[in-house]
Amino acid sequence: MSDTRDIQTILSSPPFVVVEGVVNIRHLGGYAASDSQWVVKPMAIFRSGEPSSITEAGKEQLRALGVVKVFDLRSEQEIKQFKTASPTIEGIEMINAPVYTKDETFDPANIEKLLKRFEADEIGTGVRMYLDILDQAGPAFRVVFQHITHEPNNSCLVHCTSGKDRTGLFSALLLMVC
């Protein structure tokens, strides 16, 4: 069993980066492309959990990474429900690109149903959840892909609540394209 120091070492070692007040932040670069002749550009595209607790030092760290845009994959309802509005960060544009546009997605009753489905069939529910994200995420993911295509020298951060499901699928698709 690892202790807190081991976890902190991992979370501050590549591909993870330190941005004070932002959880699960890492860059998507350094991976070999399918032909092994190319490598995904390091420190250009980042993924994370939501940044509502970013500190002033964290804002400076994010700017130092060259991030000019932050893409928020959460719905307006989710942001309101969890009281986690995106912060204002001078020099960084915050863009809401929600994967889910239905207001009921993060309704407490729906969350309870989802948890019960996970209890009954964890793998099947997870697969259905990811397929649902893929079915709905096209418009949101398009916004981020357009930024990457049209502004390849401007770094960005893509986040959802914890930086694992929606952000993870976006990251997987991006790396597959590379």
URBEL-V882618 format. One record per residue. N is the residue number from 1. SS is DSSP state (a for helix, b for strand, c for the rest). PHI is phi in whole degrees, 0 to 359 (* if undefined). BURIAL is b if it has 9 or more other ideal C-beta (glycine too) atoms within 8 Angstrom, else e. Layout:
BEGIN
n:N ss:SS phi:PHI burial:BURIAL
n:N ss:SS phi:PHI burial:BURIAL
END
This chain:
BEGIN
n:1 ss:c phi:* burial:e
n:2 ss:c phi:273 burial:e
n:3 ss:c phi:259 burial:e
n:4 ss:a phi:300 burial:e
n:5 ss:a phi:298 burial:e
n:6 ss:a phi:296 burial:e
n:7 ss:a phi:296 burial:b
n:8 ss:a phi:297 burial:e
n:9 ss:a phi:297 burial:e
n:10 ss:a phi:298 burial:e
n:11 ss:a phi:287 burial:e
n:12 ss:c phi:244 burial:e
n:13 ss:c phi:247 burial:e
n:14 ss:c phi:308 burial:e
n:15 ss:c phi:276 burial:e
n:16 ss:b phi:288 burial:b
n:17 ss:c phi:231 burial:b
n:18 ss:c phi:260 burial:e
n:19 ss:c phi:225 burial:b
n:20 ss:c phi:304 burial:b
n:21 ss:c phi:94 burial:e
n:22 ss:c phi:241 burial:b
n:23 ss:c phi:266 burial:e
n:24 ss:c phi:57 burial:b
n:25 ss:c phi:263 burial:b
n:26 ss:b phi:205 burial:b
n:27 ss:b phi:263 burial:b
n:28 ss:c phi:259 burial:b
n:29 ss:c phi:268 burial:b
n:30 ss:c phi:94 burial:e
n:31 ss:c phi:276 burial:b
n:32 ss:b phi:290 burial:e
n:33 ss:c phi:289 burial:b
n:34 ss:c phi:302 burial:e
n:35 ss:c phi:269 burial:e
n:36 ss:c phi:61 burial:e
n:37 ss:c phi:274 burial:e
n:38 ss:c phi:239 burial:e
n:39 ss:b phi:234 burial:b
n:40 ss:c phi:297 burial:b
n:41 ss:c phi:304 burial:e
n:42 ss:c phi:288 burial:e
n:43 ss:c phi:56 burial:b
n:44 ss:c phi:245 burial:b
n:45 ss:b phi:234 burial:b
n:46 ss:b phi:240 burial:b
n:47 ss:b phi:228 burial:b
n:48 ss:b phi:195 burial:b
n:49 ss:c phi:278 burial:b
n:50 ss:c phi:296 burial:b
n:51 ss:c phi:262 burial:b
n:52 ss:c phi:296 burial:e
n:53 ss:c phi:259 burial:e
n:54 ss:c phi:301 burial:b
n:55 ss:c phi:268 burial:e
n:56 ss:a phi:299 burial:e
n:57 ss:a phi:296 burial:e
n:58 ss:a phi:296 burial:b
n:59 ss:a phi:298 burial:b
n:60 ss:a phi:295 burial:e
n:61 ss:a phi:297 burial:b
n:62 ss:a phi:296 burial:b
n:63 ss:a phi:297 burial:b
n:64 ss:a phi:296 burial:e
n:65 ss:c phi:284 burial:b
n:66 ss:c phi:88 burial:b
n:67 ss:b phi:291 burial:b
n:68 ss:b phi:246 burial:b
n:69 ss:b phi:222 burial:b
n:70 ss:b phi:238 burial:b
n:71 ss:b phi:257 burial:b
n:72 ss:b phi:259 burial:b
n:73 ss:c phi:272 burial:b
n:74 ss:c phi:272 burial:b
n:75 ss:c phi:281 burial:b
n:76 ss:a phi:301 burial:e
n:77 ss:a phi:299 burial:b
n:78 ss:a phi:297 burial:b
n:79 ss:a phi:298 burial:b
n:80 ss:a phi:293 burial:e
n:81 ss:a phi:299 burial:e
n:82 ss:a phi:266 burial:e
n:83 ss:c phi:53 burial:e
n:84 ss:c phi:229 burial:e
n:85 ss:c phi:298 burial:e
n:86 ss:c phi:294 burial:b
n:87 ss:c phi:284 burial:b
n:88 ss:c phi:269 burial:e
n:89 ss:b phi:230 burial:b
n:90 ss:c phi:304 burial:e
n:91 ss:c phi:87 burial:e
n:92 ss:b phi:234 burial:b
n:93 ss:b phi:273 burial:e
n:94 ss:b phi:262 burial:b
n:95 ss:b phi:237 burial:b
n:96 ss:b phi:273 burial:e
n:97 ss:c phi:227 burial:b
n:98 ss:c phi:292 burial:b
n:99 ss:c phi:289 burial:b
n:100 ss:c phi:261 burial:b
n:101 ss:c phi:250 burial:e
n:102 ss:c phi:283 burial:e
n:103 ss:a phi:296 burial:e
n:104 ss:a phi:277 burial:e
n:105 ss:a phi:306 burial:b
n:106 ss:a phi:253 burial:b
n:107 ss:c phi:296 burial:b
n:108 ss:a phi:306 burial:e
n:109 ss:a phi:294 burial:e
n:110 ss:a phi:291 burial:b
n:111 ss:a phi:296 burial:b
n:112 ss:a phi:298 burial:e
n:113 ss:a phi:298 burial:e
n:114 ss:a phi:298 burial:b
n:115 ss:a phi:297 burial:e
n:116 ss:a phi:293 burial:e
n:117 ss:a phi:295 burial:b
n:118 ss:a phi:297 burial:b
n:119 ss:a phi:299 burial:e
n:120 ss:a phi:280 burial:e
n:121 ss:c phi:207 burial:e
n:122 ss:a phi:300 burial:e
n:123 ss:a phi:293 burial:e
n:124 ss:a phi:299 burial:e
n:125 ss:a phi:293 burial:b
n:126 ss:a phi:298 burial:b
n:127 ss:a phi:298 burial:e
n:128 ss:a phi:298 burial:b
n:129 ss:a phi:297 burial:b
n:130 ss:a phi:293 burial:b
n:131 ss:a phi:296 burial:e
n:132 ss:a phi:296 burial:e
n:133 ss:a phi:300 burial:b
n:134 ss:a phi:298 burial:e
n:135 ss:a phi:296 burial:e
n:136 ss:a phi:258 burial:b
n:137 ss:c phi:276 burial:b
n:138 ss:a phi:312 burial:e
n:139 ss:a phi:299 burial:e
n:140 ss:a phi:292 burial:b
n:141 ss:a phi:295 burial:b
n:142 ss:a phi:302 burial:e
n:143 ss:a phi:301 burial:b
n:144 ss:a phi:289 burial:b
n:145 ss:a phi:300 burial:b
n:146 ss:a phi:296 burial:e
n:147 ss:a phi:300 burial:b
n:148 ss:a phi:298 burial:b
n:149 ss:a phi:289 burial:e
n:150 ss:a phi:273 burial:e
n:151 ss:c phi:228 burial:b
n:152 ss:c phi:296 burial:e
n:153 ss:c phi:263 burial:e
n:154 ss:c phi:252 burial:b
n:155 ss:b phi:293 burial:b
n:156 ss:b phi:218 burial:b
n:157 ss:b phi:238 burial:b
n:158 ss:b phi:243 burial:b
n:159 ss:b phi:217 burial:b
n:160 ss:c phi:231 burial:b
n:161 ss:c phi:291 burial:b
n:162 ss:c phi:249 burial:b
n:163 ss:c phi:80 burial:b
n:164 ss:c phi:235 burial:e
n:165 ss:c phi:275 burial:b
n:166 ss:a phi:297 burial:b
n:167 ss:a phi:294 burial:b
n:168 ss:a phi:295 burial:b
n:169 ss:a phi:294 burial:b
n:170 ss:a phi:302 burial:b
n:171 ss:a phi:298 burial:b
n:172 ss:a phi:298 burial:e
n:173 ss:a phi:297 burial:b
n:174 ss:a phi:299 burial:b
n:175 ss:a phi:293 burial:b
n:176 ss:a phi:296 burial:e
n:177 ss:a phi:297 burial:e
n:178 ss:c phi:292 burial:b
END
